[in-house]
Amino acid sequence: MFPKRRMRRLRAPVIRPLLAETALSKNDLVAPVFIDETAQKQKSIESMPGQVRYPLAEAGTVARDLWDAGIRALLLFGIPRKKDEQASCAFDPNGIVQKAVRAVKREVPEMVVITDVCACEYTDHGHCGIVGVTRHGPDLLNDPSLDLMDRIALSHAQSGADIVAPSCMLDGVVQSIRAALDREGHSDVAIMSYSTKFSSALYGPFRDAADSGFRFGDRSTYQVPPGNSREAVLESMLDFDEGADILMVKPAGFYLDILAEVRTLGIPVAAFQVSGEYAMIKAAAARGWLDEKEVALETLTCIKRAGADLIITYFARDVAGWLDEEQ
C-alpha cells in the first residue's frame, strides 16, 4: 500500500511549487473594459467596486496600462450615447466600440482586442437583438437578429478587432458571422463564441455597468437553464461545428463541470468569471469575511484547472500585480 506520509513530504514549502499541476499566468487573463460614449471622466460602477466606465479618450491609456502590467488581451463593451429599437449604434462605423478598437490599436498594436457582439447595450428594450411578437408574446426573433449580429461583427472587424465574440446565443450565429466575415475579406478574424451561456442570476452588476437591463421579460429563451448539462454541452458542440475558434462557458465558477466537458471538444475554451462572481468576492472581502487576493487567485486557479485556456475576469489587473509580487 502507498504510504500516505509520502504525500505530505511532497507538500513541503520548498518542494510544493516544483510539483504544481496548475499555475495561473498573465497569459491566461482577459480584462473586460467598459467604454462609455457619454463619459467625460471615469465613472465608478457601484455594484462592482474597483471597476469603472472609461471615457473614449482613455481607451488607449487603459490598454497601455494593461499591456504594461502583462495583460495581453482585453474584451471591449460599449455604452452608447443613444439607443433605439434596431440597435443602430451597434454597427455604426463611428460607434463607441468601433472608435475604442481603433484607439486601442493605435496605442498598443500588439494588444489582442476582443469585442462583444451583442445588442443589449444598444436597444431601447434591452434585449440582445430584434424583438417581435411570437406565439409566447414579445421575444427575440432569431433570424432577423442574425443579420444584425453579422453587421455588428463586420463593423468590429473593419475597425481592427482581432476576435469577435457573439454573446446572444442565437441559433446559427457562429455560422452566419463566419460567412459574413469571410465574404468581406476578414477570414483572419477569429470568433470566440459565448457558446454555453447560462440564464444566470449572476449578471446583475454587469447590467448596471453596461446599462443593459431589459424593459420586459427576460433572456431565458436564448440562454441555457442552469440545471441542463446536456443542453449546455450541446450548445458548444453546435458552435464548434459551425466554425467557432474559441468556445466559452459563462459563468465560470458555478459551472466547472460543464467547462471540463466542453474542454474535451479539443479547441480552446474561455471561461467568464462574471460580474456577480466578482461582486460577491469583493463584498465578502469588504466585510472582512474573506481574503480578497487569496480567494480570487483560488477561484481563477480552479477555473484553469477545470480546462480554461483563457479566463475573462474583472480581477485581471489585480491578478497581474499579485503574480508579480509572488515572483
Salt bridges, closest charged atoms under 4 A:
ASP28 OD2 - LYS304 NZ 3.01
ASP36 OD2 - LYS43 NZ 3.36
ASP36 OD2 - ARG53 NH1 2.99
ASP65 OD2 - ARG317 NE 3.03
ASP68 OD1 - ARG64 NH1 3.67
GLU107 OE2 - ARG64 NE 3.34
ASP162 OD2 - LYS105 NZ 2.70
ASP182 OD1 - ARG178 NE 3.08
ASP211 OD2 - LYS83 NZ 3.77
ASP245 OD2 - ARG178 NH1 3.66
GLU292 OE2 - LYS282 NZ 2.96
ASP309 OD1 - ARG263 NH1 2.77
ASP324 OD1 - LYS26 NZ 2.62
GLU325 OE1 - LYS293 NZ 3.30
